[in-house]
């Protein structure tokens, strides 16, 4: 009897194993089929550029980086713009000269690194864009400080050229370019404060640069770190990017190297997204978490003041990770500041929410006093179209509220990952119409009709692309830089010697 039971169990386990294996194979085959059913790859997906910077390039200063960048863009012109012959011309393809999306239509090519020197510079400002972006993403911030600071906008490796540039970069490549840029600014501005503004992956790189310094017992490079929608943590599914790429390599299926293959209509941002790019961000965030976990209490105090702006809803990075994995670990220091943008809580919007996005944050805010300054931009209860900023660092103070003369735009229910760095006046992503537009206006491209007709996905059209609270954000950045400039001047002054 016992032998019969054992035999039955073995048969059941074998059947379960082979059944699970069959299901897994069926899922993989279905997934590969669906991924390969996407649009065909274009020249900008398959061309390999040889002049891109990698950490092994052996460059020793930023001028060499710019020289290599010159060669890179000459290569793009030769291998892509001159080679591409469309069967039907597109008015919105960035790789067709004189289309509405041609980056050459802008007075400055924001796909490239730029440096704006100022003899009267009060401080240095390094600008680091996000994954698949370009220096354009922080162009308005650069213009805001152009008469006050020596500004360096870095084009990260793999960016600003063609989407295939993201298929073989690594996070050390990005970090190496940041180090070259930091070294250059330090040489140009001896004794003056240096700030860094990082968007998304750029914020993770700024943090990484300082954490690596601290781990090596080096002095910090920055007097302050400003982060917009920072990549502190990602969804767990991001860890699977590596395996998708490996499967593509194993099967010889080039489309598996891509999470999305889309029309390249944006002059300063890739719409197609390489699987490797997601893995690079994931590996960078993991490296930062490893470095943070290894810091002693004393080493934590060496982290420069951080000012962060983050929407409570963000489909690209984890908003909660900004609090959980970074701010809750920082030592008590009100120089560290976090500004959260709540959703638009009109009555109708509240009824449509799946769940309250603030609910997951509340366990971290139960303490009477937080170790950092926390500001929540929310609807004004007296007039919910308008907004107020409530200070939440100390729960014993309940009336610390600033009413703003800013309001939620009609039919906008939240900010998004990509919206923070653009004011309403932005001609590319903003909503204001130009009388005779000669260039693409992505912020105006919202069309209604049947789904599945346009090559531009509906979710791209509907995603909020500009920040109605940009003036408040810039006022906080001004306040932050001015405060720490004063501290830096005092630190650099030599003590008086009494006679």
PyMOL commands that set and color helices and strands:
alter all, ss='L'
color gray80, all
select helices_A, chain A and resi 2-36+43-46+55-57+62-81+103-105+135-144+163-166+171-188+201-215+236-251+254-257+275-294+297-300+319-329+347-352+362-365+442-444+458-462+470-492
alter helices_A, ss='H'
color red, helices_A
select strands_A, chain A and resi 114-116+123-128+149-154+194-199+224-228+258-260+273-274+306-311+337-341+373-380+383-391+401-407
alter strands_A, ss='S'
color yellow, strands_A
deselect
rebuild
show_as cartoon
